[in-house]
């Protein structure tokens, strides 16, 4: 006699039921890791292989500082803030929808800077400013709601 386990179909990455979105810190730690690997590889290629740096406003040094502080750094800080505030204060964590919105803001900040030579100059300045204030604002507004702990996905 053979007993077969039920086949479970995990939800797609964009579904709010996907494990990445169940806790708001998860996508930001993944983005931190991904941006670190990609940016180190790109910067190494610029330095070692002589590839031209991206044609962003301010040149290579501004590009490096911007991506380090507002790309890698803010993703890491957002992941920490969205982890620490709910855990240490025993309050609600951000919803999957809020996590997706914050990730979209982070991606807009990256795209705005990379596309800065071809688009209006107001987008790269406004998006990182908005993004930098979003995780603390989200954490504070979440603290006024009913606690919602990170839970394993239910498929």
C-alpha positions, -999 to +999 in steps of 0.1 A: +000+000+000+014+034-010+004+066+006+008+097-016+014+131+000-009+158-013+006+180-040+009+216-028+011+244-053+029+274-038+015+308-048+032+330-073+058+356-062+034+385-067+007+368-046+002+382-011+002+346+002+038+340-010+062+335+019+084+364+009+056+389+016+043+373+048+068+395+068+077+429+056+114+424+064+119+394+041+119+412+007+142+439+020+168+414+033+166+397-001+170+431-019+200+439+004+217+406-005+209+410-042+220+446-045+252+438-026+261+410-050+252+429-082+267+463-072+300+447-060+302+428-093+294+460-113+319+482-094+346+455-096+340+453-134+344+491-136+376+491-116+393+459-128+381+456-164+380+492-173+343+492-181+328+527-182+308+535-151+270+541-155+263+575-171+244+588-141+244+624-128+275+631-108+297+604-122+311+572-107+318+585-072+282+598-068+268+566-083+288+545-058+278+566-028+242+568-039+238+530-044+257+523-012+237+546+010+203+548-006+202+513-023+220+488-001+219+508+031+183+517+031+172+482+021+191+468+051+178+495+075+142+489+063+145+452+068+158+458+103+132+484+112+104+463+099+117+434+120+127+452+152+097+475+157+070+448+157+091+424+177+104+448+204+072+467+209+048+437+205+028+455+178+015+447+144+039+442+115+033+457+081+009+439+058+020+422+026+004+450+006+025+476+025+056+455+020+050+454-018+044+492-019+077+498+000+096+475-024+081+494-053+093+527-038+128+512-033+128+500-069+116+534-082+145+551-064+169+527-081+154+531-115+151+569-111+188+573-104+199+549-131+177+566-157+186+601-144+204+611-176+173+605-197+144+617-174+135+648-155+158+656-126+130+657-100+123+620-099+157+608-086+155+634-058+120+629-047+118+591-047+147+584-023+134+611+001+100+595+001+115+561+004+138+570+033+108+581+054+085+552+045+097+523+067+097+543+099+063+558+090+050+523+082+064+509+115+048+537+135+014+534+119+015+496+122+021+500+160-015+514+163-031+483+148-040+450+162-008+428+165-002+406+135+027+382+139+046+367+110+032+333+104+041+305+081+022+304+048-010+284+046-013+268+012 
